[in-house]
Amino acid sequence: MTKRIILSLLPLAILLLIPALSRQFFADNTANFDGDLHLVISTPHNESIREEFSHAFNSYYKEKYNKTVTIDWRSPGGTSDCVRQLNDRFSVSFEKYWKKKHGSWDAKLAKAYKNYKLKLDDPAIDPLEKQAREEFLASTVGIEIDIFFGGGQYDHNKQAKMGHAVDAGMQTKHPDWFDEKIIPQYCSGETFYHSKGAYYGVCLSSFGICYNKERVKVLKLNVPTRWDDLADPSYYNQTAIADPTKSGAITKCFEMMIQQKMAEALLRYPDDTKRAHQNGWSQGLNMIQRIGANARYFADASSKIPRSVAQGDTAAGMCIDFYGRTQAEFTAFQTGSERLKYITPEGGSSISVDPIQLLRGAPNRELAIAFIEFCLSKPGQELWNNKLGTKNGPLRYALRRLPIRKDMYTDVYRKNMIDSDEDPYKQAVSFEYRGALTGPYFGLIRNFIKAMIIIPVDDLKTAWKAIIDAGGPKAVPQAYAAFTKLPFAYAEAKEARNSLGGGVLQSHQIIKGWARFFAENYKEATRLAKESK
């Protein structure tokens, strides 16, 4: 009897022991949590990237300097959460510095010290505001965090412009790395590193669609190949997307959609760029509107989308390339079938970078610079896409990211890569990102989409379902016109963006106003669609 009980409990005991043994194995082969040196990194990167870089950098540093390193990863959430944390902490830190040195502090100074739009040589500037900005840029005021690692170029560039990030000196120390043949500064309209060293791209990303082959087949849906496919009425309640206010990557993805529509409009109206820009802007936002209306839910992190699609919760979703590839591989391993597929939409995505930057006042500055140097070196670059067990490859997790260095895409390195057929620089030729068109409106796009599809989501979905039930947009043009109405044109985007810069309270009121505008129009669209029956 006792023997039977022991045997019956043995499988459960093994299952309980596996995680503990796995953690112990990995701990024995990764960074020492009682290392000689300490490094603090803020990142939106997932656990697999954090663990693999802890191990790889610790091994690299120990071999080079005979010292161990503890990395203290600070991961408050997605990129937007990291940025919010950095901004808040720098505000508190500089306020403390200023009060200690000068005494009084007010809201005007709180805004001025990080205002990169202040022209310091303009005699009309308030002297105190000028002083605050100049003192901050000359200071070593810090926030007890050394590095910001991961997220998009937009957010890193903004940190650089505010003065939160400083030159890590890589262009001076390794000028050969920044040759056009190794790491180009620009590619397909995207910026890959800061001209003064305030951030460096370390790996490449593109955006695409992941879809569940079985669910697409069962529901008799067309296999998605373009962004427009996710906006089709047949995909109602069958898509998954991330909240752009939580994910900078997904905001970038939405920006790519608008860019694609603008490029298509320029082909239609080559002699009328003003008309093309307005047409592309509206069509891009309306496509995002329909994709949002088709969404079953909005995830709080872009990494959750491929998992949800693989499980069959939805038929398709928007995701970052490496999340799609990683989940497809994991699902195939689990199920023994190619259930999840990832594709890059035809002409629908540029190649952008995930950067790294040294923060002002970094408490462990030299170690932080060494980490950035490692990330850009060949051993650090190999970690992104090498197979498990290969030289300089990951120990436990295949990261499925693409390195930024062009010299990694040669036979010598490809033989160890898990995505050896990928050629991001060749792919970049098919899409030209025109930063001047939408780049200045990145923050506007993020908040506008929130007002358009997230806040009024119930009214949005009700209206879209009513239009579908009435025969689709062509069958009820008046209802669809109400559904797609926008509160401002592309020519007014600059004014709309500037209106969000008047403080938190003002921006919240404006976003709520846009949301009310959409909610009212969605209700009107619902009424018109139902009356047409």
N, C-alpha and C positions, 0 to 999 in steps of 0.2 A: 504493500500500500504506500509506504513512505517512498519507495523507489519510484513508483508511478507518479507520485506528486512531484518529486524532484525532476523527473524527466519532462513532465508537463510544463513545469515552470522554467526549464532550461532555456527554451527559445526566448522567453520574455527577458530573462536575465542577460542573455547575449545582446538583445536589442538595446537594453538599458546601458550596457557596458560600451557599446560601439562608440557613441558620441564622446564619452569620457576618454576612452583609449585614443580616439582620433585627435581630440584636443591635446592630449598629452604628447602624442607623436609629433603633432605640428609645433607644439610649444618647444619641443626639444630641438627642432630644426629651424626655428625662426628667431625673431628678435628677442634678446634677453630683456625681460621686464625690469631687471635691476641693472641696466647697462651703465657703463662708465659715463656716458653722455646722454643728454636729454634733448629731444626735438619735438616741438608742438606744431601740428599741422591741422588746419581747418579744411575739410573736404566734403563734397557730396558723393565721392566715390563709394562704391559698395564694399562689403566686408572682404570679398575675394581680392580686390585690388589692394586694399589696406594691408591684408595679411601677407600677400606676395611681395609687396614693396618693403614691408617691415623686414622680412627675411632676407630679400636680395640686397637691400642697402646695408643691413647689419653685416652680412657676409663680406660685401665689398669693402666696407669701412674697416672691418677687423683685419682683413688681409692687407689693406693699404696702410693703416695706422696702428694696428694692434690694439684697438679699443672697440668696445661694444656700444651699441646705441639703442636707447629706448625711444620709440616713437609714440607720442601721446596724440592719438587721432581725435579730433573734435568734429563730430558729425551731427549737427543739429537737424539735418534733413536734406532737402534738395538744395540746388544752387541758390535759389532765392532766400532760403533760410540761412545759409552760410553768409550771404551778402548782408542780410539784415543784422546778423550777429556782429559781423565786422564793423559795419557802419555805427551800430549802437555803442560798441565798445570804444571805437576811436572817438566818438563824440564825448563819452564820459571821461576818457583819458585826457583829451586835450582841454576839456573844461576844468579838470582838476589842476592841470599844468598852469592854465591861464590864471585861475583864481589864486593859486599859490604865488604867482609872480606879479600879477597886476590887481588882484582884488575882484572887481565887479565883472559880471558875466551876464549876457542877455541873449535873446533869441536871434538878434541881428548878427552877433558874433558867432553863434552856433551855426548859422547858415554860411557866413562869410569864410570861415577857415577852410572849408572844403569846396568852395565855389570856384571851379576851374574856369568859369566864364568871366571871372573878374580880370580886367585888363590892368595889371599892376602899374603900367606906365601911364595910365590915364589920370591926369591931374584932378578930374572931377570925382574920383572915387573917395568915399568916406575914409579918412586917414586911419581910423581905428579898424575898419574892415580890412583895409590893405595890410595893416600891421598884423592882424590875426592870421591872414593867409600867408604872409611872408614868414612869420615865426613858425607856423606849422610846417611849412616846406623846408625850413632850415633846422627843424628839431629832430630829436630821436625819440619823440613820443611814441610809445608802443602799447600793445594790448596783451602782452604775454603770449602771443602766438607768432610763430616764425614764418609760416608759409601758408598760402592759399593754393590748393592743388585740386584742379578739376573744375568743371563748369565750362561755360562758353566764353568765347573771345569778347563778347559784348560786356559781360560783367567784369572780366579782368581788366579790360580797357577802361571801364568806368572807375574801377579802384585805382588804376594808374593815374587817371586824370585828376581824381580827387586828392591824390598824394598819399594814399594809404599804402601803395606799393612803390618800391624803389629799385634801382638798378642792381642786378645781381652780378654784373660784370662779365657775363659769358662772352659777349662780342669782343671784349678786350682780351680775355684769356684764351679763347678759342675762335679766332676770326675765321679759320678754315671751315668751321661747322656751319657758318652762315653764308657760305658760297651758294649761288643759285643751284648748283648741282647737288648740294647736300640738304640744306633747309632754306627754301626760298622765302622771302619776306611776304610775297603776295602770290596767290594762286587762285584761279577762277574767280577773281574779285574779292577773295577773302584775305584777311591779314593774318599771317602765321606767327609773327613775333613783333614786339614793340621796338621801335627804332632806337629807344634809349634804354632798353633792357629791363623795362618794368614788368614784362611777362614774356614767356616763351611757350609756344605750342609744343607739346611733347608727344601727342598722338592725334590721329585723325578720326573724324566721325562723319557719317552721312546719315540721312534719315530715310525711312522707308515704311513699307507695309508688311506686317506679319499676318498670315491667315491660316486658319485651320482647314486643311484639305478635306477632312471628313465632313465637317459642318457645312462647308461651301457646297459640297456635293449633295448632301442630304437636303439642304434648303434650295437646291437648284439655282445657286447664284453664279454669276459670272466671276471667274477668277480675277481678282483685282490686279491691275498692272499700272494704273494711274491714280493720282489723288482723287480725280473726279469719280472714280468707281466707288469710293467710300461715301460719296454724297448721293449716290443713286437711291431712289425710293425703295428698291428691293432690299437694301441693307438696313431698313428701319429696325431699330432696336438690336442691331447685330454688330455694332462697332464699339470699340473701347478707346478712349483717349485720356490723356493726362490733363490735369488742371494747369494751364499755363502760368498761373500766379504762384504755383508751387514748383514748377519745372522750367528753368531757363532753356533747356534743350528743346522742349516741346514748343515754346514760344518761337524758337529759331525755326522749327519745322513749319509752323504756321507762316512765318515770314517767307520761307521758301515757296510755299503755295502761292502767296501773293506775288512774289517775284516771277514765278512761272507764268501766271496769268498776265502779268505786265509784259513779259517777253513775247507771249503769243499775240497780245494786242498790238505790240509794235510791228509785228509782221503784217497785221491787218491794216494798220494805219501808219505806214512808214513816213508819210509826209505830214503827219499831225500828232506829234509826240504828246501834246497836252491831252488830246482826246484818248490816245492810247493809254497814258498813265491813269487817267480817271476810269476808263473802261476796265483796265486790268485790276486796279485797286478794288473796284466794286465787285467784279467777278470773283476775285480771290476771297474777299470777305464773305460773299454770299455762298461760296463753296464751303468755307469753314462753318458757316451757319448751318448748312444742310448736314455736314458731317456731325456737328454737335447735336443736331436734331435726331440723327440716326443712332447716337450713342446710348448704350444701355446704362453706362455710368461714367463718371469722371474719376480717374485714379489720382491719388495724392502724390504719386511718384511714377515717372515714366518706366521704371524697371518692372512695375507690376503688370503692364499691358501684355507682354508676350506670355507670361505665366497664365493669365486669364484666358487668352486666346487658345493656348495649348490645352487647357482644361475643358475647352468647349463652352465657356461662359458666353463668348461672343464668336462671331465668324472671323472677324478681322480687326486690326487696330493699327494705330500709328506708333512707331517706335524708333529708337536709335539703332543703327546697324548692329552694333556688338551685342546689345540685349537680345535682338532677334536671332542672331546667329548662335549665341550661347544657349538660349532656350530651345532652339531647334535641335541642337546637338544633344542636350540633356533629355529632351522629350523622346528623341530617337533611341537613346540609350535605355530609357525607362520602358518604352512601349515596343521597341523593335520595329517601329514603322516610321516613315517620314510624315508624321501628322502635321507638324508645323513647318511652314515655309516662310522665308523672308525674301523680299525683293526690293530693289531700289526703283522707285517709279521712273518711267521713261521721261528724261529731261526734267525731273522734278526735285533734284537735290544737288547742292554744291558740296564740296568737301570742306569742312571746317575743323578747327582745332580745339582740343582740350588743353588749356594752358596751365602753367605753374608760375607763381610769382613770390618774390621775397617781400615781406611786409615791413613797413617802417618800424624802427625800434625793436626789431627781432632780438629777443634775449639770447638766442644761440645763433648769432649771425653767421659765423664761419661754418658751423655744421649745416646750417640751412643752405648756404651756398654750395657746399659739398653735395647735398642731396639733389639740388637742382642740376648740378654738373653731372651727377650719376644718371639722372633721368634723361639727359640729352646725349650721354655717351652711348657707345654701341652696346655694352652689356645691359644698360638700362632700357635701351630701345628693344633689345631682343626679348625682354621679359613680356612685352605687350602681346606678342603673337606666337612665340615659340611653343612647341608641343611640350607636354609634361615630360620631365626627365631628360630633356636635351640640355646641352651646355648653355648656361645663362637663362634657362627656361624656368617656368614656374614649378613650384614644388607640389602644389595641391590643386590649384585651380587654373584651367586654361582661360586666359583673360579675353581672348578673341578681339583685341583692339589692334588697330593698324598703326605702326610706328610712323613718325613724321619724317625721319631721315630718308632721303631718296636712295642713299647707298645701301639701305637694308633690302631693297627690292632687286637683289642680284642672286644668281644661282648659289653663291656661297651661303647666304642667309636664308634663302627661300626653302632650302632642303629641310630646315628645322621648323618652318612656319606651319601653323595649322591651317591658315588660309593662304596657302602658297600661290593660288591662282589670282588672288586679288591684286589689282593695279590701280590704286586710288588716284594717282596722278594722271593716268590715262582717262579714268572716269571723269576727272575734273574738267576735261575739255568739253564735255557735253552740256555743261551748265555754267553760265557766266553770272556770278552774283554781282549785281550792281548796287553797291552799298549806299550810294547817294540817294537812291529811290526810296528805300525802306529802313536803312540802318539807323537814321536819326529818330525813327519812330518805333524802335524796338519796345521801349517801355510803354508807349501808347498802345501798340498792338496787344501787348500782354493784358493791360487793363481794359481795353476796349472789348476784347474777346470775352473777358470775364463778364462784362455788362451785357454782351450780346447772347451768350449761350449758357452761362453758368448761373448767374443770379436768377434770370427768368426761365429756368430750364423747363418747368412744368408747362408754362404757356407756350414755349418754343415747341416742345414735343407734341402738345395737343394740336397746335396749328398745323404742323407738318403732317401729322396723322390725318387731320381733316382734309388737307390738300390731296394726300395720297388716296384717301377713300373716295374723293370726288373725281378721281381719274388722273391726278397728277398736275404739275404746274401748267402744262399746255391746255388742259381742260378747264382750269379756273384761273385765267390770267390775272384777273383783278385781285383775287385772294393771294396769288403768288407775289404780285406787285406790293401788296401791303406787307407780306411776310419778309420781303427782301429790302424794304426801305431802310436807308441808312441816315443817321442824323447829321452827317457832314460829308463833303466831297474830299477827294484827294488834295485838291488845292487848299483846303482848309485844315489839313492834317497838322501843319506846323502850329497853327493857332490852338488846335485841340491839345497838342502835346504841351505847349506852353501853359495852358490852363491847369495842367496837372502839377505844375511846379510851384504852386502857391501855398504849399503846406499840406499836411496830412488831412486836416479837416476839409479844406477846399477840394482836394482831389477826391475824397470820399463822396462829397456832395455831387461832384460832376459825374462820377461813375454811377452813383445811384440815379442821377437824372437820365443818363443813357439807358440804364436798365429799365426805367419806367417807360421811356420812349419805345423800347423794343417790346416790353410786355403789352403795352397798349396796341401796338401794331400787330402783334401775334394774336391778340384777342379779336381784332378786326378781321384778320386773315381767317381765323376760325369761323367767324360769323358768315363771311362771304362764301367760304367753301361749303358750309352746311346749307346755306340758302340756295346754292346752285343745283342741289340735288333735285 
